[in-house]
Amino acid sequence: MDEREQDYLKHQIRELERSNHRWKFATFALAAAFAIFLIVGGGSSLLFGLRLVQELRVDAMRAVAAEQAARLQAEQAAQQLQQMKKQAKEKEKKVEVGARN
């Protein structure tokens, strides 16, 4: 092999080594970008899930509070009804007593 061929081959080897380094860097950069994408995606999914759970808890607490308020209102209505019936009976007795006299 003459000197020209050796120089040519050395030049080719250097070019291949540079190309190899560029591909390694590109691969590392893409792997890092993919890892960041996975971390951010997983984190946002986790946060979304936690937020959804929190919203469901708040909705459940509101439903329980609304149910308790409805029960209290129903109890108050039942007490008012009993009181009105009692007052009506008392009025009937007074009318009967007044009619007898």
C-alpha positions as CSV (number, residue, x, y, z in Angstrom):
1,M,0.0,0.0,0.0
2,D,1.3,3.3,-0.9
3,E,1.2,6.5,1.2
4,R,-1.8,7.9,-0.6
5,E,-3.9,4.8,0.1
6,Q,-2.9,4.9,3.8
7,D,-3.8,8.6,4.1
8,Y,-7.2,7.8,2.5
9,L,-7.9,4.9,4.8
10,K,-6.8,7.0,7.9
11,H,-9.1,9.8,6.7
12,Q,-12.0,7.3,6.3
13,I,-11.3,5.8,9.8
14,R,-11.4,9.4,11.3
15,E,-14.7,10.1,9.5
16,L,-16.2,6.8,10.7
17,E,-15.1,7.5,14.2
18,R,-16.6,11.0,14.1
19,S,-19.8,9.6,12.7
20,N,-19.8,7.0,15.4
21,H,-19.5,9.7,18.1
22,R,-22.3,11.7,16.5
23,W,-24.6,8.7,16.5
24,K,-23.7,7.9,20.1
25,F,-24.5,11.5,21.1
26,A,-27.7,11.5,19.1
27,T,-28.7,8.2,20.7
28,F,-27.9,9.5,24.2
29,A,-29.9,12.7,23.6
30,L,-32.9,10.9,22.2
31,A,-32.8,8.4,25.2
32,A,-32.6,11.3,27.6
33,A,-35.5,13.1,25.8
34,F,-37.6,9.9,25.9
35,A,-36.8,9.4,29.6
36,I,-37.9,13.0,30.4
37,F,-41.0,12.4,28.3
38,L,-41.8,9.3,30.3
39,I,-41.1,11.0,33.7
40,V,-43.2,14.0,32.8
41,G,-46.0,11.9,31.4
42,G,-46.0,9.5,34.4
43,G,-45.9,12.5,36.8
44,S,-48.8,14.2,35.1
45,S,-50.8,11.0,35.0
46,L,-50.2,10.5,38.7
47,L,-51.1,14.1,39.5
48,F,-54.3,13.8,37.4
49,G,-55.2,10.6,39.2
50,L,-54.6,12.2,42.6
51,R,-56.7,15.2,41.6
52,L,-59.5,13.0,40.4
53,V,-59.5,11.0,43.7
54,Q,-59.6,14.3,45.6
55,E,-62.5,15.5,43.5
56,L,-64.3,12.2,44.1
57,R,-63.8,12.6,47.8
58,V,-65.1,16.1,47.8
59,D,-68.1,15.1,45.8
60,A,-68.8,12.2,48.3
61,M,-68.5,14.6,51.2
62,R,-70.9,17.0,49.5
63,A,-73.3,14.1,48.9
64,V,-73.2,13.1,52.5
65,A,-73.7,16.7,53.7
66,A,-76.7,17.0,51.3
67,E,-78.1,13.7,52.6
68,Q,-77.8,14.8,56.2
69,A,-79.4,18.2,55.4
70,A,-82.3,16.4,53.7
71,R,-82.7,14.1,56.7
72,L,-82.7,17.0,59.1
73,Q,-85.2,18.8,57.0
74,A,-87.4,15.7,56.8
75,E,-87.2,15.3,60.6
76,Q,-88.2,19.0,61.1
77,A,-91.1,18.6,58.7
78,A,-92.3,15.5,60.6
79,Q,-92.0,17.3,63.9
80,Q,-94.0,20.3,62.5
81,L,-96.6,17.9,61.2
82,Q,-96.9,16.2,64.7
83,Q,-97.1,19.6,66.3
84,M,-99.8,20.7,63.9
85,K,-101.8,17.5,64.6
86,K,-101.4,18.0,68.3
87,Q,-102.6,21.6,68.0
88,A,-105.5,20.5,65.8
89,K,-106.6,17.9,68.4
90,E,-106.3,20.5,71.2
91,K,-108.5,22.9,69.1
92,E,-111.0,20.0,68.6
93,K,-111.1,19.4,72.3
94,K,-111.7,23.1,73.0
95,V,-114.4,23.2,70.4
96,E,-116.1,20.1,72.0
97,V,-115.7,21.6,75.5
98,G,-117.1,24.9,74.3
99,A,-120.0,23.2,72.5
100,R,-120.9,21.2,75.7
101,N,-121.1,24.4,77.8
